[in-house]
């Protein structure tokens, strides 16, 4: 199985930490040439120290001007594009629908789905010019199941799957494959913050809420960022050249969400 990406030109959003950082390292080691961005300046500074070969700029994918700057950098540094990985996303607010502020709702959707649209809008002409390529959108298990107290996040991640399906059909004739990954609970600081917020909203302990998260998966475990990165690598490589239009669970088989 050929999982090398030698010379493939990749834009990866939110590459400074978490899934993005592990994916960046994985693709870099597979031979890809990358450009990335993040809203976390500290994470970017650390990344530049560890991987100075990868151009990285501060950018908020919800802002059109920032996305334009990101893709201008990609054109300058890479000379084209073969892969877009729409990784940037936020957890959004936790609480009942009547307690969620409109600005928090908007921000969650602007980052999680409008950001993917803005990046795809700039990437697709470059992918067409390259005679094909791949787009990988990060959705979630919450994009397949209802999820109490997380309505904006859930809505945005269902929308990611809809965007993925539409683009796979729209771009198939151009040999551009488009897939979504639906992670389960991914180990790290972000899921710990989500669990803490939900435990508070439900009036239970962090430990009880953590246990509940692991019990929703058949394999009774969290997922590692490397598990996600491995699937992204497959979908971007020649090994995944005919996989398109799929929403792929990397989640230990999530059975339900609460």
N, C-alpha and C positions, 0 to 999 in steps of 0.2 A: 504494500500500500504506500503510495507516494504522498507523504504529508509535507514535503518541502515547499517553501514559498519563495525560492530563490529569485530575487529581483522584483517580486510583486510589490506594487506601490499601494500603500494602505493608509487611509485616514481612520483613526480610532478616537472617538470622543471620550472624555473623562478617563484619561489614561494615567492619572496621577496616583491612584490608590485603588484598593479593593479588586474587584473583577477586572477593571480596566488595566490596572498595573500588572497583574499576573498575565493577562492576555497579551499586553504589550511585550513582556519579556518572552513569552512563548512564541509569538510570531517573529520577534527579532531573532531568536535562536534558530527559527526555521528558515531564516534567510530573507525575510521581508524587509522592505524599506518603509519606514513609518513616519507619519506626522501625527501629533496628538495635541490635545488641549485639556484644560481643567479649570474649574473656578477656584480651586484651592491653591493659592500661591505657594504655601509651604510645601505641599506635595509636589508641585512643579519644580521648585528649587531642589528638592531631594532627588527627583527623577533626573534632572539635568546633571547632577553630580554622579549618579549611578550609570546613566545611559546618555552621555553627551552626544552620541551619534544620532539621537532622535530629536528633531526639532519639536519644541513644545511651547505653546503660548497660552496665556490666560484667555478663556473664552467661555461665555454663557450661551449654550445652544438655543436658548429661548429668544436670543437677540439676533435679528437678521444681520446687523452690521458685524457682530462677532463671528457669525458663521461665514460671512463673506471673507473676513480676514483669514480664517482658518483655511479656506479653500484656495485663496490667493497664495498662501504659504505653501500649500500642497503643490500647486502648479509650479511655483518657483523652485521648490526643493526636490520634487519628485518628477516633474515634467509630464505628469499624467496621473491616472488612477486606475487601479484594478480591483480594489476592495474598499467598501465603506462598512465600518462597524459602528452602529448607533448604540453606544453603550451608556451614554449619559442619562441619568434618571435620579429622581428624588423620591423619598418615602411619602411626602405629603403629610397632612394632618391626620391625627387619630381621634375619632369621636363620633357621636351620632350626627346625622345629617343636619339637624337643626342647630347644632353647635359649631358647625364648620363655617368659617368666615369666607365670604366670596373671594377675597384676595388670595386666601390660601388654596381654595379650589382652583382658581385660575392659574396660580403659579405651578401647581402640580401638573396640570394638563399642558401648560406652555412648555415646560421642560420635557415631560415624558412623551408627548406625542407631537406637539408643534415643532419641537426641536428636531425630531426625526424627519418630519416633512422638510424643514429648512435645509437639513443636511442632504437629504435625498435629492432635493431640487437642484442643488449645486453639483452633486456627485454624478447624477445620471448622464448629463452631456459628456462628462469625462469618461465614464464607463463605456458609453456608446462609441466614443472616439477610439477607445482601446479595443473595440470589437468584442466586448463582453467582459464579464467579471462577476462579482458577488456583492450582495448587501446582506448583512446580518443585523437584525434588529433585536434588542433585548426587550422581551416582554416579561412574563412572570407566571407562576402558577395561578396568581390572582387574575391573570388574563383568561383563565379557563373556568374558574369557580367564583361564585359570590363570596364576599369577604366582609363580615360585619365590622363596622366602625372604621373602615378604610375605603369609603366610597370613591373619593377622587382618584386614589391610586388604582383601585380596581377598574374604574371607568377608563383611565388612561391606558392601562395595560391590555384591556380588551380592544381598545382602539388600535394599538400597535399591531395586533394580529389582523385586524381588518385592513390596515394599511399594507401589511406584508402580503396578504392574499391578493389585494388589488394590484400591487406592483409586480408580483410574480406573473400575473396574467398579462399586464401591460408591457412588461419588458422581456418576456420570454423569447420573442422572435429576435431580439437583439442579443440573445445569449447571455443575458444578465439574470442570474438566479438570485432569488430573494427568499430568505427564511427568517423565522423568529425563534429565539430560544426562550423557553419558559423555565427559569430556575425555580427551585423550591427555596427553602430557607438556607441562605448562604452564610457560612460562618464568618464572623467579623464584627467590627464595631457597629456597622449600620444595623444589622439585624438585632444586635443587643439593644440599641436605642429604640427600635420598633417594638421589641418585646416589652421593654420597660414602659413605654407609652401605653401599650395595650393593657398591660397588667394594671397600670394606674386607672385606666378607663373602666376596666372590668372589676376593680377592687380586689385583686388577688396578688399574690407574691410574684416576684420575677421568676423564681425557681419553678413555681407551678405553671406559669405561662410558658416558660422555656420547654418544660416537659410536654405541654400540650402541643407546641409547635412540632416537636419530633414525632409525636404520636399520629400526626396526620399523614405521614408517609409510610408506605408499606415496609420500607427498609428501616424505619425508626431511627433516622439519623439526619443530621444536617449535611449540606453539600459544601464542598470546598470551592474556592475561586478557581483552582486548577481544573476541577471537573468541567466548569463552564468554558475555560480557555481551551481545553482539549476539543470540545465540540466545535467551538468557533474555528479552530485550526482546521478541523476536518471539513467544515462547510466552505472554507476559503480555498482549500487545496483542490488539486485535480481529482483526488479521491471522491470528493463530493460534487463532481461536475454536473450530475444530472439530478441533484436534489434541489427542489425549488417549491415554493408555496407551502412550506411545512411550518407548523408550530410545534417545536420539539421540546418535550419535557426532559429536563436534566434535574431530577428532583427526588430520586428514590421511589418514584410512583406515588405522588400526592393523591390521596383518595378523596379528601375534602378539606375545606378550610373553615375556620371558625373565627 
